[in-house]
Amino acid sequence: MPIIKAALAFKTQEEFFLKLIDTHAHLDEISDLDGAIRRAKDSGLQAIVGVGSGFQSNEKIMHLTAQYPNYVLPALGLHPWRLEREDPGKSFSFIETNLSKCIALGEIGLDFAIQTPREQQREVLRGLLKIARGRNMPVLLHARRAWTETLELLVEQGISKAVFHWYSGPPDVLKRILDQGYLISATPAAMYSDRHRQALKEAPLERILLETDAPEVYQGKVSEPKDLAASLQAVSDLKGGRRDRIAAQVLQNTLDFFSLP
């Protein structure tokens, strides 16, 4: 893994360089990936965590890791949205074979807003968490309308490092998440989403990571990793601190969470 220093650099007051890591991007779904990577590097972004969501997605993430060595950092997963059209056994096998080359397991989780049976979702997540625990890997979680259930499975399986991606759940569950030592992440939606903003206000800065979830669409605009600047700006506004200090702390959070040098 590359050595990434927790620092920020400026050319001028107007030219802000993101000495940060996008901790959650679906690079396999970005149409102009070469351009997006170039623009990310031009913005100063130090690395991107490419998250997988199923068998073919995971294969692509591993290919991109080889194509962009020491810049695309891989995480493999099986998203609850994919369960109806995936062979979980095939995905589990690929994840177990390749996880030693990765920095995290994800995107995984629960989504009780979809039709996939809840018990099926729980069974798959429980199995994935067992893999993560056995490898002592951090996990990147999707939890929509299933925040409590996801948290309970993490505790049940003895997971030490987890981040609730784009957390927009209730404050009481957030407190329990933070009490367990877990983190939440900020996306560009923190510029306008009341529930997401409230969660970020309540979470200590030391428990926050930044991500884009690219190519997620925010207010009509398709995102890419360079848009991590919007996530940073939102957190800076919410926390009332200087952007460079906020960024330095969040980068340190990222290095610690993923055990990067």
N, C-alpha and C positions, 0 to 999 in steps of 0.2 A: 504494500500500500504506500502511496506517496506520503511524504512528510508535509503536513499542512500546519502552518503556524497560525495561532489565534491572533490575528492582527488585521488591520484595515489599511488601505493605502489610498491616497488622494493625489491627483494631479493638480486640480484646482478645486475651489469650493463647489463648482458646478459638476465636475466630473467625479462621480462617486463610484468606487470600485467595490464590487461585492466579493470580499474575501470570505465567502460563505459556501456552504454545501446545500444544494437542493436535496432534501432528505426523502422525497417521494415524488417520482415522476414516471409516467407510463411511456417510456421512450419508444417502445415497440409500436405505439399507436400514433406517433408524431409523423406527419407526412413528409415534411422537409427536415429530416433529422440532421443531415450534414449542416444545413444552414442554422438550425436551432443550436447545435453544439458550437458552431463557430460564434454565434451571437452570445451564447452563454460565456464562452471563454473571453470574448471581447469585453463583456461586462465585468470580468474579474472573478466569475464563479469558479471555485476551486475544484469542484467535483459534483457529480449528480448520482444519487442513488436510484438506479433503475429497478423498478419493482415489477415482478411477474405476477400474473393473475390466473394462469392455467398452463397446460402442458406446452402448447405452441408459443405462448407468451414467454414462458420460462426459457424455452430454447432460444428465442430471439434475444432475450436479455443476456444470456451467456455468449451469444455471438457478438453482441454489441460490446460486451466487456473485452473481448479479444480485439475488436475493431478499434476501440478507444481505451487502450490500456491505461490504468491509473487515473482515468477520468470518469468513466462509467463504473460505478461500484455496484455489484449485483446483489439483489435480494430476490428470492424465489418464493412463490406463494400459490395459493388456490383460493380465488375470490368467491364469496358466496353467490355472486351473480352467475358464476360459471358452472355451478354444480349440476344444473339440468342438462348440460351438453358436454360434460367432461367425464372421463373415466378416473375417479379419484385414485384408484390403485396405480394407474400409469403416472399420474402427477406426483403421488407420494414417492414412487420409485425414483423418478427423475430428481426430485428435491433431495432425497436422501443421498443420491449418488453425487450431486453437485454442490451440496450445501457447504462443504469444507472450503469452497472457493468463494463463498459469499460473506457479506458482512451482517446479514440479517435474514430473517424469514418473514416474508410478507409480499403481497398484501393478503391477509387472511382475516377472518372474523365472522360476524353474524349480521344479518340484515332481516329484521322482522317486518319490513315493509314490502317484501317480495313474497311470491307464492311458494317458493321452495319450502318443503316441510321443515319446521323448526328443529325437530329432533334430528333430522338428517344433517342440518347445518351444525348442530351441537356436536354430533358424532365426528364430523370431519374436522371441526376446529379442535376438538379434544385430541384427536390423533396428531394434528399438526403441532399442537402445543407440546405434546410428548416428545416429538422430534426436536423441537426447539430446546426443551429442557435438557434432553440428552446431549445436545451439542453446546449447551450454554450460550444460545444465540438470542439476541434481542428480537422482538417481534413487532411488526407494523400492522396495526389493527384497523379494520373497518368495523364500525359498530353503529348501525342506524336503527333506532327504536329498540335497541338491544344492549344498551350500555351496561345495565346491571348484570345481565346474564353473561356478557363478555367478561366483565370484571370478575365475576364469581368463578368462571372457568380458569382465568389466569391464576387466581389464588389457589384454586383446587389443584392445579398442575404445578404449582411452585415456580412460576415464571418470575424471574428477578428484574428483567428489563423489558418494558413494553411502552409503546407510544400509541395513544388513541389519535389516529389521523383525523384532522378536521373536526375536532370535538365540538359538538353543538348540543350536548345533552343537558340534563338538569343539574343545578348547582350541588345538590346533596350527593349525587353520584360522583360528580367531579371531586368533591372533598374526599370521598372514599378512594378514588383513583390516586389522588395526590398522597393520601395517607399511606398507601401501599408503595410509594416511591416511583410510581409510573409518571409518564410525561404526556403532554398533548402537543399537537402541532398547529401552526398557523398557516392558512392558505391566503391567497388574494381575496377570498370572500370576507376576510376580516376587515376589509375596507367598508363593508356595507351590511353584513349579516348580523343582526342584533344578538342572536343566541351565540354565535361564534365569538363575537366581540366580548360578550359578557363573560364567557368562559376564560378568555385570554386575560381579561381584567383581573379575574379572581385567582388565576394560577400565578405562582411566583415565576419570575423571569427565568430562574434556574431550572424550571420544569417545562420549558417551551423550546420546540424545534421549529424550523421554517421549511416550508415546502410549497410547491406549485400544484401538484396533482396533474401536471400537464399531460395531455392537452385538454384539460377541463375548460369549459367555457364559462367565463365570468362576465356578467352584464354584456353579453353578446360578443365578447372577444375570446378567441381561442388562445389559450395560454401556452407558454413554453418556458423552459427553465430560467431564462433571463428575467422573467416576471417575478422572480423571487424578491425583487426590489419592492414590489407592492406589499408582499407579506411583511417584509422588514419595516416598511414605512407605517403600516397599520399597527404593528406591535409597538413601534417607537411612539406613535401618537397615543396609544392606549396607556403605555407605561410612563409617558411624560419624560422620557430620557433622551439624551443625545443619540443620534442614529449610530455613530461609530461605537459608542459604549454598549448599546444594545446588541449590535452585531458581534462584537468581540465576545460577549457573554454567551450569545446563542451559538456561535461557532464552538466555544469551549464545551457547551452542552452536547453538541453534535459529536465532537471528538470523543468525549467521555462515553456517550451512549453507545456508539458503534465500536468503541475500543480502537480508535484510529491513532496512529502515532503522531 
